[in-house]
Amino acid sequence: MSKHGMVETENSAGERLSRASDAVRRLTRWHDDFPSPGVRFADLTPVFADASGFHAIVDCLGGVAGEVDIVAGVDARGFLLGAGVATALGTGVLAVRKAGKLPPPVISREYTLEYGSAALEIPADGVELAGRRVLLLDDVLATGGTLAAAAELFRDAGAEVVAAGVVLELSFLGGRERQGDYPVTSIVRL
């Protein structure tokens, strides 16, 4: 398959979205008060462990951007998505890591999330990012801090985030409004 062979017609993309959405709705496990009181955690592990469900998600997310040079997956479940989509698209993949997991030098960005704060990092050298077109992937879009921080990392490195994709969006938390001018695709919006 060519580097961008997964970009499809609108009808075909709709069918893939329907298959992926069905898998997410059927297989997601929900946990109340995890990791802290008041948070309802969406466990996508069963979705990713299901061969047809994972394949449908990779197919769907692979079609959300046109020409991309690299796929970036956000720590940690985004790594799974990024690797699958990058393989399907024929691009490289870059892991956006939690702070302290990469050797220096790094580009770092702090952000807030619904149950605390954190920081993300990407390499400051060793991977040429300037001028590259990035597809950014994560599992869940909640308050939007994680995805926005990851996009800012790539902007700081001179790259352009051309699209972002998530498996599940908790739209009532308003995370989409925190994103940049790149399109954001979610397989399931709640």
N, C-alpha and C positions, 0 to 999 in steps of 0.2 A: 504494500500500500504506500502511496506517496505521502510525503510529509503532511499534506493537508487534505488527504483523501477522505477524511471523516466529515468534512463540511458537506451538508446535504440540502436537499430541497425542503421546503416548508412542511409538506405532507410527511415526508420520511422522518424529519426531525420531530414532528408531532407524535408519530408512532413510537419513536424511541423514548420521548419524554413520558408517554403514557405507560410504557413497560417499566421504565425506571421508577416512576411515581408509584405504580402499583407495588413494586418490590419494597420500596421505602415504607409505604403505609402498612403493608402486611407484616414486615419483619422487625421494625424498630421496637426496641424495648424501652419503656419509660420508667424512670426512677424519681420519685418525689423526694425532696430534701437532700439531694446529692448534687454536688459535693458539700453543700452547706444548706442550712434551713431556708426554705422559701424558693429554692432552685429546683426546677423540674428538668432532669437530665435526659436527653435523648441518646440512648445507646444504639449506635449504628453497627456495632460489631456483628450481630446476626445478619444484617443486610450484606455486609462485605464478605462474610463467610459463605454466603449462598452464591454458588457459581453463576447462575443466571441473573441474580440480582446485581452482583458486582459487575458483570459484563454489561448489563443494561445501563448502569450508572456511568461506566467508563465511556460507552458509546454516546450517551447523552451529553456528558460534559465535554467530550472531544469535539463536539460540533458547535460549541458556543462561541468560538472565535475563528476568524479567517486565518490569515497568515500569522503564525507565531514562530518564534525562534527557540523558546524555552518554556517549559511548564514548571511552575513553582507550587509546591505543596506546603501548607502551613502545618507545623508541629502539632500533633503527631499523626492524626488520622488523615490529614491532608497529604502526608507522604505516600500513603497507599493510593490515594486518588491520583496524585501527580505522577507516580511511576506508571500506573496503568494507562493514563491518558497520553503521557509522553511516548510510551511504547507504541500505542496505537497511531499517534501522529508522526512518529519518526523523528522526534526532537529529543533534546536533552532534558533532564529534570534537575531542579535545584530544591533542596530542603530549606525552608525558612525555619530556623531553629529557635528554641527557647534560650534565653540568656545563659551564658556560661558553658554551652555545649560545643562551641567552635573555638579553635585556636585563634589568637589575634593575628593580624588586625581584622576587626569586624566593623560593620555598620550596624548600629543598634537603634531601636526605637521602643520607648516605653509607651504603654497604653493601659486603659482601664477596661475591665470586663464586668459582667453582672455580679460576680462574687469576689472581686479583689482587683489587683493590678499585676502586671507582668511586663516583660520585655521580649522582643524578638530580635534576631540577628541573622545577617547573611555575611558571607566572606567579603572583605574589603579588597582582597586581591586573590589571584589564582583563578578566578572565573571572570571573564570579560563580559560585563553587563551593559556597558555604555552603548546606546543605540539599539539594543535588542528589544524585541516585542515579546511581552510576557503574558501568558495565561496563568492567572492566579487561582488556586483551588483550595477550598477548605471544606470541612464536613458540615458545620452549622454556622449560620449567620444569625447572631442574637442581637446584642447591643451594637455590634459593628466595629468595636475597637480593634479586634485582632486583624480582621481583613484590611481595615484602613491603615493600621500600622505596617502591615506587610507591604501594601501598595506604596506607602511613603518610603520604605527601605529601597524599593526598586527605583523610585523617582530620584532618591538621593544618590543612587549608583549610576544614574544616567540612562536607565532603561525606561520603557513605556509599558505600563500595564494596559493591554488592549481589551481585556475582558476578565471577568471573575466569575467563578461558578461555585455553587455550594449544593450539597445534597438537600439540606433542610433549612428553611428560613423561618424564624419566629418573628413574623412581621409586626406583631403587637409591641415588640421591643424597639422598633424604629431603627434598626441597624443599617438598613439600605440608605437612609438619609445621610449617614456618615461617610459614604463612599464617594469616590471621585467621579470624574466624568466618563469613566469606563462603564460599559453595560455589565450588570450583575444578573446572572441566571441562577434560579433555584429550581430544583426538581420538585420539591414540595414546599408550599408556603402555608404556614398556620397562622 
